[in-house]
Amino acid sequence: MIIVEDGTGLVNAESYVSVADATVYHNNIGNAAWSALANDEIREQLLRKATAFMLQRYRSSWNGWRKTTTQSLDWPRSLVQIKDAVSLNYYDDASVPELVKNACSSLALRASTQILLADEKRAKSSVTIGPISTTYDPFSSQSIKYKEIDTMLSPYFNTTGFQVRMVRG
């Protein structure tokens, strides 16, 4: 049985979201592939993979601080500022935000068909097959970037630079 973070900073949490909540998320956005998976044991494994990916990929990107030093996951977090609020407000530090759960759910479905954090190989600068030739940018990243996930999680990321919100009185 998967251990889901409940907002208290569990030392043994394995996922940001439960199978039931991930199923609701996928049903609500019409991802029938999640329901087509063989069973909940497989769904739990995929949620563990998605959570592990999020830990590896986003650990240094989150705003604020982990709520406790002993929690196994990056959420819950304290002092994560709500960036688009008129006044200084913070996200609840006793829960995992819905967008984090949704991102984990989305990554879990992707993990059913691909490796989320694959090993990188040296990029080929050009490939020719018969009369067809393709040249690749030698400076482009070989890692897969999940724009949907990065955009979904962007409200919780550190931003570079100092920004001040100007409000007319």
C-alpha positions as CSV (number, residue, x, y, z in Angstrom):
1,M,0.0,0.0,0.0
2,I,1.4,3.4,-1.0
3,I,2.1,5.9,1.7
4,V,0.8,9.3,0.6
5,E,2.0,12.6,2.1
6,D,-0.8,14.0,4.2
7,G,0.6,17.5,4.9
8,T,2.4,16.6,8.2
9,G,5.8,15.9,6.6
10,L,5.8,12.1,6.9
11,V,9.2,10.4,7.2
12,N,8.1,7.5,5.0
13,A,5.8,9.2,2.3
14,E,6.2,7.7,-1.2
15,S,3.8,9.9,-3.2
16,Y,2.3,13.3,-3.3
17,V,-1.1,11.8,-4.4
18,S,-3.2,8.8,-3.8
19,V,-4.3,6.4,-6.5
20,A,-7.9,7.5,-5.9
21,D,-7.1,11.2,-6.3
22,A,-4.9,10.5,-9.4
23,T,-7.8,8.6,-10.8
24,V,-10.2,11.5,-10.2
25,Y,-7.7,13.9,-11.9
26,H,-7.3,11.7,-15.0
27,N,-11.1,11.0,-15.3
28,N,-11.8,14.8,-15.0
29,I,-9.5,15.6,-17.9
30,G,-10.4,12.6,-20.0
31,N,-7.2,10.5,-19.7
32,A,-8.7,7.1,-20.2
33,A,-5.3,5.5,-20.4
34,W,-5.0,5.7,-16.6
35,S,-8.1,3.6,-16.1
36,A,-6.9,1.2,-18.7
37,L,-3.9,0.3,-16.6
38,A,-4.1,-3.3,-15.2
39,N,-4.5,-2.6,-11.5
40,D,-3.9,-0.2,-8.6
41,E,-0.6,-1.9,-7.7
42,I,0.8,-0.7,-11.1
43,R,-0.7,2.7,-10.5
44,E,1.0,2.9,-7.1
45,Q,4.3,2.0,-8.7
46,L,3.9,4.7,-11.4
47,L,3.0,7.3,-8.7
48,R,6.2,6.3,-6.8
49,K,8.2,6.8,-10.0
50,A,6.6,10.2,-10.7
51,T,7.3,11.3,-7.1
52,A,10.9,10.2,-7.4
53,F,11.3,12.1,-10.6
54,M,9.8,15.2,-9.0
55,L,12.3,14.9,-6.1
56,Q,15.3,14.6,-8.5
57,R,14.1,17.2,-11.0
58,Y,12.6,19.9,-8.9
59,R,14.3,19.7,-5.4
60,S,16.4,22.8,-5.9
61,S,13.7,24.8,-7.7
62,W,11.0,25.0,-5.1
63,N,10.3,28.2,-3.2
64,G,10.2,28.2,0.6
65,W,11.6,25.5,2.9
66,R,10.6,21.9,3.7
67,K,8.4,21.9,6.7
68,T,10.5,19.5,8.7
69,T,14.1,18.2,8.3
70,T,12.9,14.6,8.6
71,Q,10.2,14.5,5.9
72,S,10.9,12.3,2.9
73,L,9.4,14.5,0.2
74,D,9.8,18.2,-0.7
75,W,6.2,19.0,0.3
76,P,4.8,20.2,2.6
77,R,6.8,23.5,2.5
78,S,6.7,26.6,4.6
79,L,6.9,30.2,3.4
80,V,6.0,29.5,-0.2
81,Q,4.7,32.9,-1.3
82,I,1.6,33.2,-3.4
83,K,3.2,35.3,-6.2
84,D,0.0,36.8,-7.7
85,A,-1.6,38.0,-4.5
86,V,-2.0,41.7,-3.8
87,S,-0.6,41.4,-0.3
88,L,2.0,39.1,1.1
89,N,0.3,35.7,1.4
90,Y,1.6,32.1,1.6
91,Y,0.4,28.7,0.6
92,D,-0.9,26.4,3.3
93,D,2.1,24.6,4.9
94,A,0.0,21.7,6.1
95,S,-0.9,20.3,2.7
96,V,0.4,19.4,-0.7
97,P,-0.9,21.9,-3.3
98,E,-3.4,20.5,-5.9
99,L,-1.1,21.5,-8.8
100,V,1.7,19.4,-7.2
101,K,-0.7,16.5,-7.0
102,N,-1.9,17.0,-10.5
103,A,1.7,17.2,-11.8
104,C,2.5,13.9,-10.0
105,S,-0.6,12.3,-11.5
106,S,0.3,13.4,-15.0
107,L,3.9,12.3,-14.7
108,A,2.7,8.9,-13.4
109,L,0.7,8.3,-16.6
110,R,3.8,9.3,-18.6
111,A,5.8,6.8,-16.6
112,S,3.5,4.0,-17.9
113,T,5.0,4.5,-21.4
114,Q,8.4,6.0,-21.0
115,I,11.4,6.5,-18.6
116,L,10.9,9.9,-17.0
117,L,14.6,10.5,-16.2
118,A,16.4,8.5,-18.9
119,D,20.2,8.3,-19.2
120,E,21.6,10.7,-21.8
121,K,23.6,9.7,-24.8
122,R,25.9,11.7,-26.9
123,A,23.8,13.6,-29.5
124,K,24.3,12.9,-33.1
125,S,25.0,16.1,-35.1
126,S,23.6,14.7,-38.3
127,V,21.9,11.5,-39.6
128,T,21.5,10.5,-43.2
129,I,19.3,7.7,-44.4
130,G,19.2,7.4,-48.2
131,P,18.3,10.8,-49.6
132,I,17.0,12.2,-46.3
133,S,19.4,14.1,-44.0
134,T,18.7,15.6,-40.6
135,T,21.1,17.9,-38.6
136,Y,20.6,18.4,-34.9
137,D,21.5,21.5,-32.9
138,P,24.8,20.4,-31.1
139,F,23.9,22.7,-28.1
140,S,20.4,21.5,-27.4
141,S,19.6,19.5,-24.3
142,Q,19.2,15.8,-24.7
143,S,16.9,15.5,-21.6
144,I,13.2,15.4,-22.1
145,K,11.5,18.5,-20.7
146,Y,7.9,18.3,-19.7
147,K,6.6,21.8,-20.5
148,E,3.1,21.0,-19.2
149,I,4.6,19.9,-15.8
150,D,7.0,22.8,-15.6
151,T,4.3,25.3,-16.3
152,M,1.9,23.7,-13.9
153,L,4.5,23.9,-11.1
154,S,5.8,27.3,-11.9
155,P,3.9,29.1,-9.2
156,Y,5.9,27.2,-6.6
157,F,9.4,27.8,-8.1
158,N,12.1,30.2,-7.0
159,T,12.4,33.1,-9.4
160,T,15.6,34.8,-10.3
161,G,16.0,38.5,-9.6
162,F,14.3,40.9,-7.3
163,Q,10.7,41.9,-8.1
164,V,8.6,44.5,-6.5
165,R,4.9,44.7,-7.2
166,M,3.7,48.2,-7.9
167,V,0.2,49.1,-6.8
168,R,-1.4,52.5,-7.4
169,G,-3.2,53.9,-4.5
